[in-house]
């Protein structure tokens, strides 16, 4: 019984020392063989009462096991010192191979007898495990540094993009603010009825009301004049004061760009039925020096004249005659009767032909202007 218990203790020591089941089995086999050899040397025989007591044999076996265990430790230590990728065989007892840059050590134990080969097993030394742990920890630290660096770059890129957007928006706002400030004096406001002249239900707005620019120069007209020419501006119509006033500002800018000192026309009539003063009764228009021109705002090859527009034009002509701005026998003609143009459009032309003082004759002139106002029509 004592022998069995001691042997089991030796087995437990082997299991604890070598860790893996396969190494334990190989170690036990190897140790048993060595113990048999030592027993033969001492002439120990089972059930013999003529040799050393059993307890001495067990002590001897234990010392043998410790010796074998130390041999394994020495072999592993020597294996760690070998260069990477080389095989090692020691005394026909052990052979192993260490993979390149790998902490793993492959060990094969054998008894030295032909055909008595044990399976290959994998053992890691403490130093190899520690090196791997340190390597893993170092890689983790490098990964953390890399992640922090990436986050920092993302933050910088985001801030740069936000600043770029902010600068772009600021530039756009400043640009349009300056533009609006430059044009502020030309943005009209709805005038009150109490400060305006009227012809019946039609208001008369001078250039101060629609925020027209002052003329660069002008030439006074010799009143009264014998001819009224009806025209159109071309482009879209307008039906409110603000839209009509903005349209007049655009027309004035185009006229000045074409070389004229001011808006071409004496009077303009909007789709709202109101009268907008251009050069007025006392200044020569751009086309001829001996006429007054009245212009409907819109393109009347397509648009239809409204009754309030027709009434406004007729009241304006009558008022001019009363103020002695027109001769008593004045004539009313369409623009296309004085020059080659589509103005005032078919719809206006057929209306004007029904008015009092309309004359169907042609009133072409030999005077040709460098920048004629027909370019707007």
ABEGO torsion letter per residue (X at the ends): XAAAAAAAAAAAAAAAAAGBAAAAAAAAAAAAAAAAAAAAAAGBBBGBAABBBAAAAAAAAAAAAAAAAAAAAAAAAAAAABBBGBBBBBGGABBBBBBBGBABBBBBBBAGBBGBBBBBBBBBBAAAAAAAAAAAAAAAAAAAAAAAAAAAAAAAAAAAAAAAAAAAAAAAAAAAAAAAAAAAAABBBBBBAAABBBBEABBBBBAAAAGBBBBABBBBBBOBBABBBBBBAEEBBBABAAAAAAAAAAAAAAAAAAGBABBABABBBBAAGBBBBBAEAABBBAABAABBBBBBBEBAAABBBBAAAAAAAAAAAAAAAAAGABBAABBBBBAAAABBBAOAEAAAAAAAAABBGBBABBABBABBBABBAAAAX
